[in-house]
Structures are given as C-alpha cells and as structure tokens.
Amino acid sequence: MKRIRSIINSLQQTVFDSRDVDEKKGFIIVSDNTKYFIMAFWGITILLSSLFFNTLPEIFGGLLLIMQSPSILVTDYMAVGSVGSALFNSGALMLLATFLARLNKVNMNGPIIAAIFTIGGFALFGKNMYNIWAIMLGVFLHAKYHKETFSKFIIIAFFGTALGPLVSQITFGFELPLYYSIPLGTIIGLVAGFCLPPLANHFVKFHQGFNLYNIGFTAGVTGMFFMALFRSFNYQNPATLIVIEGYNATLSGYLMILFTVMLIIGLYFSRRVLPGLMRIWSQPGRLVSDFVTSDGFGASMLNMSLLGFLSTYYVLLIGGQLNGPIIGGIFTIVGFGAFGKHVKNVIPVLLGVFIAALLQVWEPSSTGALLAALFGTTLAPIAGTYGWGHGIIAGFFHMAVVMNVGYLHGGMNLYNNGFSGGFVAAALVPIFDSLKRNDH
C-alpha cells in the first residue's frame, strides 16, 4: 500500500507542479514531465477504450489481421480487424511514439504532439506494429550516417511512417513468398526512410510552408518513384476502399467524451481562456507554427478540442460515416491544433472542399470527399495568410487534385492529401502573392 501511495503522490506531483505563469506571454508554464504524462494518458485511454468494443481475444486476433494487411490507402482497420483492435493499435502506437520521444529527450512541443496524434489517427487505417519500424529505422540510420542525434530527425521519422504501406504491400500484397517478401519489404522501407530527411528539407521550399503535411508531399514523391519501379516489373496495386458503416452513434459519443476531457485539461492549464485562443487564431499557421511554445500548452489543448468538435460535427452534419479513416482524419486535425491549425484557418478550407463536392462529381458525404475535407486542412495556412476567400479557393482546387494524384503512388503514401496539398500550395501561393502585390 505504501508503494502504491508513493506512486500516486509522484503522479500528482508531476501533473500539478506546473502552475507557474509566464508574465510576458500571459500563459501557464507546463513542464515537459506534465506534457509527457498527458500524452501518455491519451495513448492509454485510447488503448483501454478498445475493451469497451471487443474482448481481448477478439482484439488480439484483429491485431494479427491488421499486421498482415497490405494496408494500401484506404484500408479501414476497423473493418480488417475490429473496432477494438483498431483502437488498441492506435493507442499502442501513440504510447510507442511518446516513449521514443521521451527516450530521445525531445521537448514535448507542437510538432511532436501533432506527430503523435497523426500516428494515432493513421493507426486506424494504415500504420501498424509491423510496417512502421523499417521507415523509422531508415531515418535513424540517416542520423547515424551524418553523426547526428536521432532527436534531430524524430519528427521526420514519426511522420515518415506514412510510407508504412510500402512495407506492408511488398510483404503481403504482391503474393511473394514470405522468406523473400519480408526482407525485401524491410530493405525498401529502410531505403525510403533513409532518403526522407534530405527530401523533406528540400521540398518544404516547393510549397513555402503553406502545406502543413510537408512529409506527406515528400512521402508522396518517394512512393511515386517506388510505385513506378514496381509497375515496370508488372506489380500493380489494386484500388482499395475498405470501410465500415453504421457506428455513428457509438463512435460520435466516444469522440465527444475524448474532446470534452481535452477541453477540461485545456481549461485547467489556461490562465486566460479567450486571450489565449485569440492569440492562436491570430496566427496564419504557416510552417513552422508551434502553438505550444508561442501560446502555451493550455491554449493549444483548448484549440485542439475545439477542432475535434468542429471536424466531428462536420462529418455528422453532412451525413458522413464515422470509421477508421474518418476518425484518423479527425485525430490528425486535432494534433495539428498544436501546430498550425485553428478554427479560423480551417473552416474556409472545409467550405472550399464542400462547395467543390457539391459542384463536382463526388458526393460530399462519401468517404473520399470527407477525407479530402478533413486532411485538406493541410492548406489552412493559405486561409490564415491570405484570408477566407483564398482558403475557400484552395479547398476547392484541392478537392479536384487530391482525387487524381493517388494513382501516382498507388496508395503507398498514407498522406495523399499532403501530396496533393503540396501541388496546390505551390501553384496557388505565387498567384496569390502576385495579386496581393498588385493590390498595393
């Protein structure tokens, strides 16, 4: 009993020792210990919540199916395994990412929070305990090759797991013998991961930081080259859309609980709520916009919770279905609520994609159109920099582009919207700049 009390007291001290105030910036200073504790809390909560949906044997059986899936975009792990196994996979990968960040002594700031939530989101449809390791190890080898610390590249490693399907498809999708496909998939994953850091640093210049999913664009280019190579040997990826339906009532209630808890945490760590949010909403969100560092952990959590409510209600109001990919999109928006996205710069892009879906050939409530809307918010900095009208235009064009670029990488890149967003930003930003100069 004394040991248990000691642990509880230690946890309480960790969580509640962070009430010092930065008088200059006007927000409560939260220690890294506390932020790590809270991020671990999200991972544990999502992992344990899997038990409300399925039994442990069902969850572990589903996890085995998930790890053996080719995982090509779009593959809903809730359909491949079960709702519980997908959530268990999500929570476990969030905990793993949190542990690796802690092990490498990385500051728990906006980019890391965005990366962890993005991993958790895509662990519902494409990332799993098998296919992420080769990519991250490739980035690690790049760091060692250049005699740098892995912490310098850990953001690229985390986001770079977008290429997880590259490993899974080679291993399980091309019908090769496992004794051949497993080492081949691992080697290609290592090569892809090794190449990501220099490519990511180069491609950010292409879209000038107006595409928040820079690694998505980088992974898209990488996946495109590998897919072209595979096609030259007559290996093709099938068009994939595997999703569940009929879980809206249960999953919407689940998300409301998560985002309400997030709201409460944000309120606890906020000194002045509205001024904190207004500071975030006044920023354009262009890379690199770390809201945790500039505006505080509390305000960032509030912003994240509001984005969670907004994106969930967007899906429900237009009649969409909550499933693994859609919740993955919601988690990603929430994560980037600490790193570039806020209500003010997200809404115009959502409107642009919605208008495009109404006028074009896609049903607004379809999974594809919803993914374009949710992940299309990678272009939020355009709305934040140039205004709502320009954000709507960006969302409109993004809808058309994202539906046509997936073939290039064959679903090997989970961040298809990041790939599309890079092209849209690169095309529109120079035009917007030109019109802005002409106005003066």
Buried (B, 14 or more C-beta within 10 A) or exposed (E): EEEEEEEEEEEEEBBEEBEEEEEEBBBBBBBBBBBBBBBBBBBBBBBEBBEEBBEEEBBBBBBEEBBBBBBBBBBBBBBBBBBBBBBBBBBBBBBBBBBBBBEBEBBBBBBBBBBBBBBBBBBBBBBBBBBBBBBBBBBBBBBEEEEEEBBEBBBBBBBBBBBBBBBBBBBBBBEBEEEEBBEBBBBBBBBBBBBBBEBBEEBBEBBBBBBBBBBBBBBBBBBBBBBEEBEEEEBEBEEBBBBBEEBBEEBBEBBBEBBEBBBEBBEBBBBBEEEBBEBBBEBBBBBBBBBBBBBBBBBBBBBBBBBBBBBBEBBBEBEBBBBBBBBBBBBBBBBBBBBBBBBBBBBBBBBBBBBBBEEBEBBBBBBBBBBBBBBBBBBBBBBBBBBBEBBBBBBBBBBBBBBEBBEBBBBBBBBBBBBBBBBBBBEBBEEBEEEEEEEE
